[in-house]
Structures are given as structure tokens and as C-alpha cells.
Amino acid sequence: MWNNYFTLLALAALLRADYEMRRPPEETSPPAVSRSLSEDVLAARRREWAAKAVKRYAEAQDKKWRNWQEAMFD
């Protein structure tokens, strides 16, 4: 019983250490200007991606219904 828990604990500790070593170091105090600029750029990209996703979803739905109507009525 103790060996199984010890093995799991050691495995968890090794996985956590691997995660911490592979993670890029965080900046201690990034400038506020660059942070707000990057957030603005990210927000703009998210809006662009959302608009693109909505457009492609609408196209896919239109194509689906067109195929359904052709199959049912033609």
C-alpha cells in the first residue's frame, strides 16, 4: 500500500518538476503599455476570428440545408 502511494507521489512530483522547467519564465514587471497593447491586439484578433467563425458556420448551414432540400425535393 505504501509503495503504491509513494510511487504516485514521486511520479506527480516529477511531472510537476518537468512542467515547471519547460514553462517559459514570466516577466517580473512588464511595462503596462505593452500589456495593454498586446491585449488590444489579442482582442482584435479574437473579434476577427469570431466573425470568421460565424461566417463559415452560416455557409456550412446554408450548404447543409441546400443539400437537404435537393435530396428531398429533387
C-alpha positions as semicolon CSV with decimal commas, in nm:
position;residue;x (nm);y (nm);z (nm)
1;M;0,000;0,000;0,000
2;W;0,271;0,250;0,098
3;N;0,473;0,166;-0,213
4;N;0,182;0,244;-0,446
5;Y;0,120;0,584;-0,288
6;F;0,490;0,663;-0,278
7;T;0,521;0,575;-0,647
8;L;0,226;0,802;-0,735
9;L;0,367;1,083;-0,522
10;A;0,709;1,053;-0,688
11;L;0,551;1,045;-1,034
12;A;0,342;1,353;-0,956
13;A;0,650;1,537;-0,825
14;L;0,849;1,452;-1,138
15;L;0,566;1,563;-1,368
16;R;0,534;1,891;-1,179
17;A;0,910;1,950;-1,196
18;D;0,908;1,879;-1,571
19;Y;0,619;2,121;-1,620
20;E;0,792;2,394;-1,421
21;M;1,118;2,354;-1,611
22;R;0,954;2,361;-1,955
23;R;0,733;2,660;-1,882
24;P;0,883;2,989;-2,004
25;P;0,984;3,226;-1,726
26;E;0,737;3,501;-1,652
27;E;0,843;3,861;-1,669
28;T;0,868;4,016;-1,325
29;S;0,721;4,353;-1,423
30;P;0,629;4,401;-1,788
31;P;0,551;4,759;-1,890
32;A;0,184;4,848;-1,865
33;V;0,183;5,000;-2,214
34;S;0,296;4,680;-2,385
35;R;0,049;4,477;-2,181
36;S;-0,247;4,693;-2,286
37;L;-0,125;4,698;-2,646
38;S;-0,098;4,321;-2,660
39;E;-0,442;4,286;-2,502
40;D;-0,585;4,521;-2,765
41;V;-0,422;4,324;-3,045
42;L;-0,548;3,998;-2,896
43;A;-0,900;4,138;-2,860
44;A;-0,895;4,250;-3,224
45;R;-0,778;3,908;-3,335
46;R;-1,049;3,739;-3,129
47;R;-1,313;3,960;-3,288
48;E;-1,175;3,875;-3,631
49;W;-1,172;3,503;-3,552
50;A;-1,527;3,519;-3,415
51;A;-1,653;3,694;-3,727
52;K;-1,477;3,440;-3,947
53;A;-1,623;3,152;-3,745
54;V;-1,975;3,291;-3,770
55;K;-1,938;3,341;-4,145
56;R;-1,811;2,987;-4,201
57;Y;-2,083;2,842;-3,975
58;A;-2,351;3,024;-4,174
59;E;-2,201;2,899;-4,501
60;A;-2,190;2,542;-4,371
61;Q;-2,551;2,559;-4,254
62;D;-2,661;2,703;-4,589
63;K;-2,480;2,424;-4,772
64;K;-2,634;2,163;-4,543
65;W;-2,987;2,288;-4,598
66;R;-2,932;2,325;-4,971
67;N;-2,817;1,963;-4,992
68;W;-3,111;1,854;-4,778
69;Q;-3,361;2,035;-4,998
70;E;-3,205;1,890;-5,313
71;A;-3,223;1,542;-5,166
72;M;-3,585;1,582;-5,050
73;F;-3,742;1,770;-5,341
74;D;-3,539;1,687;-5,649
